[in-house]
């Protein structure tokens, strides 16, 4: 399976923007559904957004209208554009890969990145 590696995290002020990248190895990247999850301190990991092989997307209600996911199969990369960031968006963001159709459950994904920290100050 592909091996994701996240990057692009950092510290931003409320209302700011950040773009995360998830680079994944493998010739079959285009056959993998991808997703972003996040985990805040003291909280369980939660689904943020998923993107299908064909580019279809599914967003958690908490990020709809603010976050945008996209994929570039030629570059084996998934992006997460985060706008209008809020302190509650502060978390470690993880990229995950699943061979086949889009999914939203942690257990559906077999390959995970190491995570990248996003901190939003008030």
C-alpha positions in Angstrom: 0.0 0.0 0.0 1.1 3.6 -0.4 3.0 5.3 2.4 1.8 8.9 3.1 4.0 11.6 4.4 2.4 14.9 5.6 3.9 18.3 5.6 2.9 22.0 5.7 1.8 22.3 9.3 2.6 25.3 11.4 1.4 28.1 13.6 -1.2 30.6 12.3 -3.5 33.2 13.8 -7.3 32.9 13.8 -8.6 33.5 10.4 -5.4 32.5 8.7 -4.8 29.9 6.1 -2.5 26.9 5.8 -2.0 24.3 3.1 -1.1 20.8 4.0 0.5 18.3 1.6 0.4 14.5 1.7 3.0 12.8 -0.5 2.4 9.1 -1.1 4.6 6.6 -2.7 3.4 3.9 -5.1 2.5 3.5 -8.8 -1.1 2.7 -7.8 -1.7 5.9 -5.9 -4.6 6.8 -8.3 -6.4 3.7 -7.1 -6.4 4.8 -3.5 -9.0 6.8 -1.7 -7.4 9.3 0.6 -8.5 11.1 3.7 -7.4 13.6 6.3 -8.0 13.0 10.0 -7.0 15.2 13.0 -6.4 14.7 16.7 -6.4 17.4 19.2 -4.8 17.0 22.6 -6.9 14.9 24.9 -9.4 14.1 22.2 -9.9 11.1 19.9 -8.9 11.2 16.3 -11.6 12.5 14.0 -12.4 12.4 10.3 -11.9 15.7 8.5 -12.3 15.0 4.8 -12.1 12.2 2.3 -11.4 12.2 -1.4 -12.2 9.3 -3.8 -10.3 7.9 -6.7 -12.4 10.0 -9.0 -12.0 13.2 -7.0 -15.3 13.0 -5.2 -15.2 14.6 -1.7 -16.9 14.3 1.7 -16.3 16.8 4.4 -17.0 16.8 8.1 -19.5 19.4 9.0 -17.0 21.3 11.1 -14.8 22.1 8.1 -17.3 22.5 5.3 -16.9 25.8 3.5 -13.5 26.4 5.0 -11.3 23.4 4.0 -10.8 22.1 0.5 -9.2 18.8 -0.4 -7.7 18.0 -3.8 -5.4 15.4 -5.3 -2.8 15.4 -8.0 -2.4 11.8 -9.2 0.6 12.7 -11.4 2.4 13.9 -8.3 1.1 11.2 -6.0 0.0 14.0 -3.7 -3.1 15.1 -1.8 -3.6 18.6 -0.5 -5.7 20.1 2.2 -6.3 23.9 1.9 -7.4 25.2 5.2 -8.9 28.7 5.3 -10.6 30.7 8.0 -8.8 28.7 10.7 -10.1 28.7 14.2 -8.4 27.7 17.5 -10.6 24.6 17.5 -8.8 23.4 14.4 -5.6 23.0 16.4 -4.6 19.4 16.1 -2.2 17.0 14.6 -3.4 16.3 11.1 -2.9 12.9 9.6 -3.2 11.7 6.0 -4.5 8.2 5.4 -4.8 5.9 2.3 -7.2 3.1 1.5 -7.1 1.0 -1.6 -10.5 1.3 -3.3 -13.5 3.4 -2.5 -13.8 6.4 -0.3 -14.3 5.8 3.4 -14.6 7.8 6.6 -13.7 5.3 9.4 -10.3 5.0 10.9 -10.4 1.3 10.6 -11.0 1.5 6.8 -7.5 2.9 6.3 -4.4 0.8 6.5 -1.7 3.3 5.7 -1.1 6.5 7.8 1.4 9.3 7.8 3.2 10.5 10.8 1.1 13.6 11.2 1.8 17.3 11.0 1.0 19.8 13.7 -1.4 22.7 13.0 -1.7 25.3 15.7 -4.2 28.2 15.5 -3.7 31.0 18.0 -6.5 33.3 19.1 
